[in-house]
Amino acid sequence: MGRTAPDLHAIHGSDLFSSLRLSQQAPLILSRRLMSETNAKSTLIFSPEKFEEYREIEQLLLACLQTGDNRSALSCLNQLEQRFGASNERVLGLRGIYEEAIAEDRSSLESCLRKYDTLLLENPANMPVFKRRVALLRALSRHTDAIHSLIDLLKAAPTDAEAWVELSDLYRSQGMGLQAIFCLEEALLIAPNAWNIHAHLGELQYLCAGSSDPEQSYHLLRGSIRSFSRSVELCDHYLRGFYGLALASALLLKGEGFRTYLQDSSLSQADDSLSVGLFQKLNAFAKTRIEEIVKERSKGRMHSEYSQGELIAARELLNLLNASD
C-alpha cells in the first residue's frame, strides 16, 4: 500500500482516567461508608447486606493501587478482610495484589511468590491465588513457568475463559502465534459472544499472516476478516473491530501476494462465502462506520477519558486507506 501498515495495537482503550477519578474520591467514599456502618450498628443490627457495596470497595481498592494511593487501598482491603475473613480466597488474591503493588524490589516480589506457593500447598484449588501467581511469574519474566502454571490451571478448570486468554497472550509474547490463536478459539467456545475476544483473535490472525507462507497467510487473513466481522456484528460501535476489519480486508484485496489465491477457483470452492465482492463491501462498510464513529465521538467529551488514542489511530488509518484508493 506504499506505506507501512499501522499496528492493530494502536487501537486500545484505557481505564486509567476513570481509575484516577475514582481513587481521588476514595477518602470521601471510605469515610461515608464508615459513618454508614456505625449508624447501621446502632439502629438496624440485622439489616440485610448489599453485597454490591463490597464489589464497589474491591473496585476502589484496585483503582487506588493503580494510581498509587496505597493508604486508601489498604483501608479497602481491611474492610473486606473484616467482613469476609483474611482466609477468604478472593480476599487472599486481593491481599496478594496489594503486597505486589507495594513491593519495592525483585526480592520482595519473590517473597510474594513464595507466599503464593505456600497458600497453594494448603489449597491447590484457590483460583484467585493461582492466577496471581501466574501474573507474578510473568512480571518476573519467568514466561515458561507462567505458561506451565496456566496449563496446570486449565487442566483443573478447562472452562476458565480468562485463563485461556491469558495463556494466549503469553504464547503471543513468546512468538508462538498459532498456539495463541488456538487458545483464543478455546476461549470463544466458552464465551462465544465476547466481541472483544473475537477482535483479539482477528488481530492475532492478522499478525501471524505477516510471518507465514503465502497460502497460509491468505487463509489467516480470511480468518481475521471473519473474526473482526463477528466482533462488529456483536457490537456495532466497537471501533477496534471496525479498525481491524478495514485493515485486514484492505491488505487481502491489495496485497500483491494474495491475488493468485483470490482468483484461484480451487481455493474458493472450499469456502465461497468470502468472495472478492464481499471483501470489497466489508472494507467499504468498515471505513464508513469508522468515519461515523470518529465523527460522533469527536463532537463532545463523552468518550474523551478513554478513546483519544483510538480516535487518532482511526483517523490515521482512514487517511492511509483513502490515499491508497
VMD Tcl script that draws the C-alpha trace (Angstrom):
set ca {
  {0.00 0.00 0.00}
  {3.02 2.23 -0.29}
  {3.38 2.83 3.44}
  {3.85 0.59 6.43}
  {0.52 -0.68 7.68}
  {-0.32 0.61 11.15}
  {-0.12 -1.74 14.09}
  {-3.50 -3.09 15.13}
  {-2.49 -2.46 18.74}
  {-2.58 1.28 18.05}
  {-6.29 0.95 18.79}
  {-6.64 0.49 22.53}
  {-8.73 1.67 25.43}
  {-7.51 2.64 28.86}
  {-9.32 2.93 32.15}
  {-6.53 4.89 33.84}
  {-8.52 8.11 33.69}
  {-11.55 6.54 35.35}
  {-9.32 4.82 37.94}
  {-7.70 8.15 38.80}
  {-11.07 9.84 39.11}
  {-12.37 7.05 41.36}
  {-9.28 6.91 43.57}
  {-9.42 10.66 44.14}
  {-12.79 10.12 45.78}
  {-11.51 7.28 47.97}
  {-11.15 9.22 51.28}
  {-14.67 10.60 50.96}
  {-16.19 7.24 49.96}
  {-14.46 5.39 52.80}
  {-15.38 7.98 55.42}
  {-19.02 7.91 54.35}
  {-19.01 4.13 54.45}
  {-17.56 4.15 57.97}
  {-20.29 6.53 59.15}
  {-22.93 4.40 57.44}
  {-21.69 1.24 59.16}
  {-21.64 2.97 62.54}
  {-25.24 4.14 62.13}
  {-26.32 0.69 60.94}
  {-24.85 -0.98 64.03}
  {-26.63 1.44 66.31}
  {-30.02 1.11 64.63}
  {-30.57 -1.91 62.42}
  {-28.12 -4.56 63.53}
  {-29.79 -7.23 61.46}
  {-30.41 -5.16 58.33}
  {-29.74 -7.05 55.07}
  {-26.35 -6.53 53.48}
  {-25.85 -5.16 49.99}
  {-23.01 -7.21 48.61}
  {-22.65 -4.94 45.58}
  {-21.21 -2.41 48.02}
  {-18.31 -4.77 48.71}
  {-17.79 -5.15 44.99}
  {-17.51 -1.37 44.81}
  {-14.94 -1.45 47.63}
  {-12.95 -4.02 45.65}
  {-13.04 -1.79 42.57}
  {-11.97 1.16 44.67}
  {-9.06 -0.88 46.07}
  {-7.81 -1.70 42.56}
  {-8.24 1.89 41.42}
  {-6.24 3.17 44.39}
  {-3.42 0.71 43.71}
  {-3.36 1.69 40.05}
  {-2.94 5.35 40.96}
  {-0.51 4.85 43.85}
  {-2.85 5.58 46.76}
  {-1.65 2.64 48.85}
  {-3.07 4.02 52.09}
  {-6.66 4.07 50.80}
  {-6.11 0.71 49.15}
  {-5.11 -0.80 52.50}
  {-8.21 0.68 54.10}
  {-10.36 -1.00 51.44}
  {-8.55 -4.29 51.95}
  {-9.04 -4.14 55.71}
  {-12.78 -3.62 55.26}
  {-13.01 -6.67 53.00}
  {-10.95 -8.77 55.42}
  {-13.14 -7.71 58.34}
  {-16.28 -8.76 56.51}
  {-15.19 -11.94 54.70}
  {-12.16 -13.02 56.73}
  {-8.48 -12.91 55.87}
  {-8.59 -16.54 54.68}
  {-11.29 -15.94 52.08}
  {-9.94 -16.99 48.64}
  {-10.89 -13.76 46.89}
  {-9.55 -11.65 49.74}
  {-6.28 -13.60 49.65}
  {-5.98 -12.75 45.96}
  {-6.60 -9.07 46.68}
  {-4.08 -9.16 49.53}
  {-1.59 -10.55 47.04}
  {-2.28 -7.74 44.58}
  {-1.74 -5.20 47.36}
  {1.54 -6.75 48.50}
  {2.82 -6.94 44.94}
  {1.93 -3.27 44.42}
  {3.88 -2.10 47.46}
  {6.87 -4.37 46.79}
  {9.98 -2.25 46.41}
  {12.29 -4.69 44.62}
  {12.56 -8.10 42.99}
  {13.36 -9.73 46.31}
  {10.03 -8.52 47.72}
  {8.22 -9.92 44.68}
  {9.99 -13.26 45.09}
  {8.74 -13.25 48.68}
  {5.18 -12.77 47.38}
  {5.72 -15.71 45.06}
  {6.84 -17.95 47.93}
  {3.75 -16.92 49.88}
  {1.57 -17.94 46.93}
  {3.35 -21.30 46.77}
  {2.61 -21.87 50.45}
  {-1.06 -20.93 50.05}
  {-1.43 -23.27 47.08}
  {0.10 -26.15 49.03}
  {-2.65 -25.62 51.56}
  {-5.37 -25.23 48.92}
  {-4.39 -26.11 45.30}
  {-7.88 -25.07 44.12}
  {-7.51 -21.44 45.23}
  {-8.02 -19.86 41.80}
  {-7.51 -16.19 42.76}
  {-4.11 -17.02 44.27}
  {-3.29 -19.37 41.38}
  {-3.93 -16.55 38.91}
  {-1.91 -14.05 40.96}
  {0.99 -16.49 40.93}
  {0.81 -16.71 37.13}
  {0.69 -12.92 36.82}
  {3.65 -12.55 39.14}
  {5.70 -15.15 37.25}
  {5.06 -13.15 34.12}
  {6.03 -9.90 35.82}
  {9.29 -11.56 36.85}
  {9.88 -12.52 33.18}
  {9.55 -16.21 34.01}
  {7.36 -16.79 30.98}
  {7.97 -20.51 30.62}
  {7.00 -21.11 34.24}
  {3.91 -18.93 33.77}
  {2.85 -20.94 30.71}
  {3.27 -24.24 32.55}
  {1.32 -22.89 35.53}
  {-1.53 -21.75 33.29}
  {-1.64 -25.13 31.59}
  {-1.95 -26.74 35.03}
  {-4.71 -24.29 35.94}
  {-6.62 -25.10 32.76}
  {-6.35 -28.82 33.43}
  {-8.21 -28.15 36.67}
  {-10.58 -25.54 35.22}
  {-10.84 -26.01 31.43}
  {-13.84 -23.67 31.17}
  {-11.98 -20.63 32.50}
  {-12.11 -18.28 29.50}
  {-9.96 -15.67 31.25}
  {-7.17 -18.22 31.72}
  {-7.30 -19.21 28.02}
  {-6.99 -15.55 27.04}
  {-4.03 -15.06 29.39}
  {-2.33 -18.19 28.03}
  {-2.88 -16.89 24.52}
  {-1.21 -13.61 25.41}
  {1.74 -15.44 26.95}
  {2.19 -17.55 23.83}
  {1.98 -14.42 21.68}
  {4.65 -12.70 23.77}
  {6.95 -15.66 23.08}
  {6.34 -15.56 19.32}
  {4.10 -18.64 19.33}
  {1.30 -17.19 17.25}
  {-0.51 -20.36 16.20}
  {-0.66 -21.59 19.79}
  {-2.00 -18.19 20.82}
  {-4.73 -18.44 18.17}
  {-5.72 -21.90 19.41}
  {-6.12 -20.58 22.96}
  {-8.42 -17.78 21.86}
  {-10.51 -20.23 19.86}
  {-10.89 -22.26 23.05}
  {-11.91 -19.13 24.94}
  {-14.59 -18.41 22.35}
  {-16.07 -21.87 22.82}
  {-16.73 -20.78 26.40}
  {-17.68 -17.15 25.69}
  {-18.96 -17.11 22.07}
  {-20.49 -13.64 22.34}
  {-17.37 -11.88 23.64}
  {-16.82 -9.38 20.83}
  {-13.51 -8.21 22.27}
  {-12.12 -11.76 22.15}
  {-13.29 -12.13 18.54}
  {-11.43 -8.91 17.71}
  {-8.34 -10.09 19.60}
  {-8.42 -13.32 17.59}
  {-8.66 -11.27 14.41}
  {-5.60 -9.29 15.45}
  {-3.58 -12.43 16.09}
  {-4.60 -13.93 12.75}
  {-3.70 -10.68 11.01}
  {-0.28 -10.51 12.70}
  {0.50 -14.18 12.06}
  {-0.38 -13.74 8.40}
  {2.61 -11.45 8.04}
  {5.06 -14.17 9.07}
  {3.57 -17.18 7.27}
  {3.92 -18.64 3.79}
  {1.64 -17.02 1.15}
  {-1.10 -19.66 1.19}
  {-1.27 -19.82 4.99}
  {-1.20 -16.03 5.13}
  {-4.17 -15.94 2.77}
  {-6.21 -18.28 4.96}
  {-5.17 -16.45 8.14}
  {-6.31 -13.15 6.68}
  {-9.65 -14.66 5.68}
  {-9.99 -15.93 9.23}
  {-9.07 -12.49 10.53}
  {-11.81 -10.89 8.45}
  {-14.30 -13.43 9.79}
  {-13.26 -12.71 13.37}
  {-13.50 -8.94 13.00}
  {-16.84 -9.29 11.22}
  {-18.23 -11.34 14.09}
  {-16.87 -8.80 16.56}
  {-18.71 -5.86 14.99}
  {-21.80 -7.99 14.45}
  {-21.95 -8.48 18.21}
  {-21.09 -4.84 18.98}
  {-21.89 -2.40 16.17}
  {-20.00 0.52 17.73}
  {-16.77 -1.36 18.54}
  {-14.17 0.87 16.91}
  {-11.34 -1.59 17.36}
  {-13.29 -4.25 15.47}
  {-14.03 -1.95 12.53}
  {-10.40 -0.80 12.51}
  {-9.21 -4.38 12.15}
  {-11.84 -5.25 9.56}
  {-10.84 -2.31 7.37}
  {-7.14 -3.07 7.70}
  {-7.34 -6.83 7.11}
  {-9.73 -6.59 4.15}
  {-7.63 -3.86 2.52}
  {-4.48 -5.96 2.87}
  {-6.16 -9.03 1.38}
  {-7.60 -7.08 -1.57}
  {-4.47 -5.08 -2.40}
  {-1.65 -7.33 -1.27}
  {0.41 -8.44 -4.26}
  {0.87 -11.94 -2.90}
  {-2.84 -12.66 -2.47}
  {-4.19 -12.01 -5.96}
  {-3.40 -15.55 -7.08}
  {-5.35 -17.04 -4.21}
  {-8.28 -14.67 -4.63}
  {-8.55 -15.73 -8.27}
  {-7.90 -19.44 -7.67}
  {-11.24 -21.20 -8.05}
  {-9.99 -24.39 -6.38}
  {-9.29 -22.46 -3.19}
  {-12.58 -20.61 -3.39}
  {-14.54 -23.85 -3.70}
  {-13.59 -24.79 -0.16}
  {-15.28 -21.65 1.13}
  {-17.15 -19.44 -1.28}
  {-18.82 -17.37 1.45}
  {-16.00 -14.82 1.34}
  {-15.79 -13.63 -2.24}
  {-13.80 -10.71 -3.62}
  {-17.01 -8.72 -3.91}
  {-17.85 -9.35 -0.29}
  {-14.35 -8.35 0.82}
  {-14.81 -5.07 -1.02}
  {-18.19 -4.46 0.58}
  {-16.82 -5.26 4.04}
  {-13.91 -2.88 3.51}
  {-16.20 -0.06 2.40}
  {-18.60 -0.74 5.26}
  {-15.80 -0.73 7.84}
  {-14.42 2.58 6.57}
  {-17.88 4.14 6.63}
  {-18.50 3.01 10.21}
  {-15.08 4.24 11.32}
  {-15.84 7.66 9.85}
  {-19.23 7.72 11.61}
  {-17.83 6.67 14.97}
  {-14.95 9.14 14.80}
  {-17.34 11.94 13.88}
  {-19.75 11.02 16.66}
  {-17.09 10.72 19.36}
  {-15.34 13.90 18.27}
  {-18.44 16.01 18.88}
  {-18.23 16.03 22.66}
  {-16.20 14.91 25.60}
  {-18.33 11.87 26.40}
  {-15.60 9.41 25.42}
  {-12.59 11.64 25.97}
  {-11.35 9.83 29.05}
  {-10.50 6.60 27.23}
  {-10.68 6.91 23.45}
  {-8.43 9.72 22.27}
  {-5.74 7.26 21.23}
  {-8.35 5.23 19.37}
  {-9.65 8.29 17.53}
  {-6.15 9.36 16.47}
  {-5.32 5.86 15.20}
  {-8.66 5.62 13.38}
  {-8.12 8.93 11.60}
  {-4.62 7.87 10.55}
  {-5.98 4.61 9.17}
  {-8.67 6.40 7.17}
  {-6.08 8.76 5.71}
  {-3.86 5.81 4.81}
  {-6.64 3.78 3.17}
  {-8.08 6.77 1.30}
  {-4.64 7.69 0.00}
  {-4.17 4.17 -1.37}
  {-7.55 4.04 -3.17}
}
mol new
graphics top color blue
foreach p $ca { graphics top sphere $p radius 0.5 }
foreach p [lrange $ca 0 end-1] q [lrange $ca 1 end] { graphics top cylinder $p $q radius 0.2 }
display resetview
